[in-house]
């Protein structure tokens, strides 16, 4: 029953009171959700563009450019992956035979995983490059670096170093020059950049783990498995990973990045819906199995 949705039952249940705000949200929740995701992609595109103006050198390679926009590509990849997971767990779970659309979904999924894996690679490279930052002990402060078109960074914000601000940006101590970027920071900003980079790695690794665990459970249920220690293990691991990812959301809130926090919590909600679809699907598989057993016993 390809693309036969439960929404027809929901729509019929709402016929009596469509004016209620709750009913309106229930009816349009899918549209609202995807619009919010799309707006987040637009936000990260502008955010990455702002940062790229300070971090990309002239003549940057294609890999460096895509790494600068890694968060935007990551959002797009997860946007499509979440949509595919919802299609397979909400609309297509009763399809017995994998057809053309099924295989098309697998191809698109593979491409999305490639994009997301590139994001993880880019974030790991950032951590490595930060570890190789140069310490400008002989610089004599930021003002001695004027004329090099350098930007000073702290807490993911960038400001071009000039004669008006070079004496105020740094809190003192060593100046660190980031690898492959016209960017410098002081000791406090450098330590902060390392923490932020590690949180990025933890977050994207967590999302990949959750997605793979959900896909693993989905494969089992496609084979008619609804009770298994592997499913229970995957569920428990999901909760552990969600806890780590939620921790990154609160981390960003502490540093004032409330959009990042909202973004992470929104994605947690999206994956929780997918997990709920899987649980409902397992219930249907169990009911079908019990009905089959009853028919067999009756015969």
C-alpha positions as CSV (number, residue, x, y, z in Angstrom):
1,X,0.0,0.0,0.0
2,X,2.5,2.5,-1.2
3,X,2.0,6.1,0.2
4,X,-1.2,5.2,1.9
5,X,-1.0,7.4,5.0
6,X,-2.7,7.5,8.3
7,X,-3.4,11.2,7.7
8,X,-6.7,10.3,6.1
9,X,-7.9,9.1,9.6
10,X,-6.5,12.2,11.2
11,X,-8.2,14.5,8.7
12,X,-11.6,12.8,9.2
13,X,-11.2,13.1,13.0
14,X,-10.7,16.8,12.6
15,X,-13.7,17.6,10.5
16,X,-15.8,18.6,13.5
17,X,-13.5,21.4,14.8
18,X,-11.1,22.7,12.3
19,X,-11.1,26.2,13.9
20,X,-9.3,25.0,17.1
21,X,-5.6,26.1,17.2
22,X,-4.7,22.6,18.3
23,X,-6.5,21.1,15.4
24,X,-4.9,23.5,13.0
25,X,-1.4,22.6,14.3
26,X,-2.2,18.9,14.1
27,X,-3.5,19.3,10.5
28,X,-0.5,21.4,9.4
29,X,2.3,20.0,11.6
30,X,4.1,18.5,8.7
31,X,4.1,21.7,6.7
32,X,5.2,23.8,9.7
33,X,8.0,21.4,10.6
34,X,9.5,21.4,7.1
35,X,9.2,25.2,6.8
36,X,11.1,25.6,10.1
37,X,13.8,23.2,8.8
38,X,14.1,25.2,5.5
39,X,14.4,28.4,7.5
40,X,17.2,26.9,9.5
41,X,19.1,26.0,6.3
42,X,18.8,29.6,5.1
43,X,20.0,30.8,8.5
44,X,23.1,28.6,8.4
45,X,23.8,29.6,4.8
46,X,24.1,33.2,5.9
47,X,26.0,32.3,9.0
48,X,28.5,30.2,7.1
49,X,28.8,33.0,4.5
50,X,29.6,35.5,7.2
51,X,32.3,33.3,8.7
52,X,33.8,32.4,5.3
53,X,34.5,36.1,4.6
54,X,37.0,36.0,7.4
55,X,38.3,32.4,7.3
56,X,38.8,31.7,3.5
57,X,42.1,32.9,1.9
58,X,42.2,34.1,-1.7
59,X,42.5,31.1,-4.1
60,X,40.9,28.7,-1.6
61,X,40.5,25.1,-2.9
62,X,37.1,23.5,-3.5
63,X,37.5,21.4,-0.4
64,X,38.3,24.5,1.7
65,X,35.2,26.2,0.4
66,X,32.9,23.2,1.0
67,X,34.5,22.9,4.5
68,X,33.7,26.6,5.2
69,X,30.0,25.8,4.3
70,X,30.0,22.4,6.1
71,X,27.2,23.3,8.5
72,X,24.9,24.4,5.6
73,X,25.6,21.2,3.7
74,X,25.1,19.2,6.9
75,X,21.7,20.8,7.4
76,X,20.7,20.0,3.9
77,X,21.9,16.4,4.2
78,X,20.0,15.9,7.4
79,X,16.9,17.6,6.0
80,X,16.7,15.1,3.2
81,X,17.7,12.1,5.4
82,X,15.0,12.9,7.9
83,X,12.5,13.2,5.1
84,X,13.5,9.9,3.7
85,X,13.3,8.2,7.1
86,X,9.8,9.6,7.7
87,X,8.7,8.4,4.2
88,X,10.0,4.9,5.0
89,X,8.7,4.6,8.6
90,X,5.4,6.5,8.1
91,X,4.2,5.8,4.6
92,X,6.1,2.9,3.1
93,X,6.5,0.5,6.0
94,X,3.9,-1.9,4.6
95,X,5.5,-2.1,1.1
96,X,6.4,-5.8,0.6
97,X,8.3,-5.4,-2.6
98,X,11.1,-2.9,-3.0
99,X,10.4,-1.0,-6.3
100,X,12.0,1.8,-8.2
101,X,11.1,4.4,-5.6
102,X,12.7,2.3,-2.8
103,X,16.0,2.0,-4.7
104,X,15.9,5.7,-5.6
105,X,15.5,6.5,-1.9
106,X,18.6,4.3,-1.1
107,X,20.7,6.2,-3.7
108,X,19.6,9.6,-2.3
109,X,20.3,8.3,1.2
110,X,23.8,7.3,0.2
111,X,24.5,10.7,-1.2
112,X,23.2,12.4,1.9
113,X,25.4,10.2,4.1
114,X,28.4,11.3,1.9
115,X,27.5,14.9,2.5
116,X,27.1,14.4,6.3
117,X,30.3,12.4,6.5
118,X,32.1,15.3,4.7
119,X,30.9,17.6,7.5
120,X,32.3,15.2,10.1
121,X,35.6,15.1,8.2
122,X,35.6,19.0,8.0
123,X,35.0,19.3,11.7
124,X,37.8,16.8,12.5
125,X,40.2,18.7,10.3
126,X,39.3,21.9,12.2
127,X,40.2,20.2,15.5
128,X,43.5,19.0,14.0
129,X,44.3,22.4,12.5
130,X,43.6,24.2,15.8
131,X,46.0,21.8,17.5
132,X,48.7,23.0,15.0
133,X,48.0,26.7,15.4
134,X,51.2,28.9,15.5
135,X,52.0,30.8,18.7
136,X,53.2,34.3,17.8
137,X,55.2,34.9,20.9
138,X,57.4,37.5,19.1
139,X,54.5,39.4,17.7
140,X,54.3,42.0,20.4
141,X,50.5,42.1,20.5
142,X,47.8,42.5,17.8
143,X,48.9,46.0,16.8
144,X,52.2,44.6,15.5
145,X,50.1,42.5,13.0
146,X,48.4,45.4,11.3
147,X,48.4,45.3,7.5
148,X,48.1,41.5,7.2
149,X,44.3,41.5,6.8
150,X,43.9,39.3,9.8
151,X,40.6,38.8,11.7
152,X,40.5,38.3,15.5
153,X,38.0,35.6,16.6
154,X,36.3,34.8,19.9
155,X,33.2,32.7,20.4
156,X,32.8,32.2,16.6
157,X,32.6,36.0,16.0
158,X,35.2,37.6,13.7
159,X,36.4,41.2,13.6
160,X,39.0,42.6,11.2
161,X,42.1,43.8,13.1
162,X,42.8,47.5,12.5
163,X,44.4,50.4,14.2
164,X,41.2,51.3,16.1
165,X,40.6,48.0,17.8
166,X,44.0,46.2,17.9
167,X,44.6,47.3,21.5
168,X,41.2,46.2,22.8
169,X,40.4,42.9,21.2
170,X,43.0,40.7,23.0
171,X,42.9,40.1,26.8
172,X,46.7,39.6,26.7
173,X,49.1,36.7,26.5
174,X,50.2,34.8,23.4
175,X,48.6,35.4,20.0
176,X,47.6,32.2,18.1
177,X,47.5,32.1,14.3
178,X,45.1,29.5,12.9
179,X,46.3,27.1,10.2
180,X,45.2,27.9,6.7
181,X,43.1,30.9,7.8
182,X,43.8,34.7,8.1
183,X,42.6,34.4,11.7
184,X,44.2,35.0,15.1
185,X,43.1,34.9,18.7
186,X,44.4,35.2,22.2
187,X,44.8,32.3,24.7
188,X,41.2,32.5,25.9
189,X,39.8,32.7,22.4
190,X,42.0,29.9,21.2
191,X,40.9,27.6,24.1
192,X,37.3,28.5,23.4
193,X,37.7,27.7,19.7
194,X,39.1,24.2,20.5
195,X,36.1,23.5,22.8
196,X,33.6,24.7,20.2
197,X,35.3,22.5,17.5
198,X,35.1,19.4,19.7
199,X,31.5,20.0,20.4
200,X,30.8,20.2,16.7
201,X,32.5,16.8,16.2
202,X,30.5,15.2,19.1
203,X,27.3,16.6,17.7
204,X,27.7,15.4,14.1
205,X,29.0,12.0,15.3
206,X,26.0,11.7,17.5
207,X,23.5,12.5,14.7
208,X,25.3,10.0,12.4
209,X,25.0,7.3,15.2
210,X,21.3,8.0,15.7
211,X,20.6,7.8,12.0
212,X,22.5,4.6,11.6
213,X,20.8,3.0,14.6
214,X,17.4,4.0,13.2
215,X,18.3,2.6,9.8
216,X,19.5,-0.7,11.4
217,X,16.1,-1.1,13.3
218,X,14.3,-0.2,10.1
219,X,16.1,-2.9,8.1
220,X,15.2,-5.5,10.8
221,X,11.5,-4.5,10.7
222,X,11.5,-4.6,7.0
223,X,12.4,-8.3,7.4
224,X,9.4,-8.7,9.8
225,X,11.5,-8.7,13.0
226,X,9.7,-6.8,15.8
227,X,11.1,-8.4,18.9
228,X,14.9,-8.7,19.2
229,X,17.6,-7.9,21.7
230,X,19.3,-6.0,18.8
231,X,16.3,-3.7,18.6
232,X,16.3,-3.2,22.3
233,X,20.1,-2.5,22.3
234,X,19.7,0.0,19.4
235,X,16.9,1.8,21.3
236,X,19.0,2.0,24.5
237,X,22.0,3.3,22.5
238,X,19.8,5.9,20.9
239,X,18.9,7.3,24.3
240,X,22.5,7.5,25.3
241,X,23.5,9.3,22.1
242,X,20.5,11.7,22.4
243,X,21.7,12.6,25.9
244,X,25.1,13.6,24.5
245,X,23.5,15.6,21.7
246,X,21.2,17.3,24.1
247,X,24.3,18.2,26.1
248,X,25.7,20.0,23.1
249,X,22.4,22.0,22.8
250,X,22.8,23.3,26.4
251,X,26.5,24.0,25.7
252,X,25.7,26.3,22.9
253,X,23.0,28.0,25.0
254,X,25.6,28.8,27.6
255,X,27.7,30.6,25.0
256,X,24.7,32.5,23.7
257,X,24.0,30.5,20.5
258,X,20.3,30.0,21.1
259,X,19.6,29.3,17.4
260,X,22.0,26.4,17.6
261,X,20.3,25.1,20.7
262,X,16.9,25.4,19.1
263,X,18.2,23.7,16.0
264,X,19.5,20.7,17.9
265,X,16.4,20.3,20.0
266,X,14.3,20.5,16.9
267,X,16.3,17.8,15.2
268,X,16.0,15.7,18.4
269,X,12.2,16.1,18.1
270,X,12.3,15.1,14.4
271,X,14.2,11.9,15.1
272,X,11.9,11.2,18.1
273,X,9.0,11.2,15.7
274,X,10.8,8.7,13.5
275,X,11.4,6.5,16.5
276,X,7.8,6.8,17.4
277,X,6.9,5.7,13.9
278,X,9.1,2.6,14.3
279,X,7.5,1.7,17.6
280,X,4.0,2.0,16.0
281,X,5.3,-0.1,13.0
282,X,6.5,-2.8,15.5
283,X,3.1,-2.8,17.1
284,X,1.5,-3.4,13.7
285,X,3.9,-6.2,12.9
286,X,3.2,-7.8,16.2
287,X,-0.6,-7.6,15.6
288,X,-0.2,-9.1,12.2
289,X,1.9,-11.9,13.6
290,X,-0.7,-12.7,16.3
291,X,-3.5,-12.6,13.7
292,X,-1.6,-15.0,11.5
293,X,-1.1,-17.4,14.5
294,X,-4.8,-17.2,15.3
295,X,-5.7,-18.1,11.7
296,X,-3.3,-21.0,11.8
297,X,-4.7,-22.3,15.1
298,X,-8.2,-22.0,13.8
299,X,-7.4,-24.1,10.8
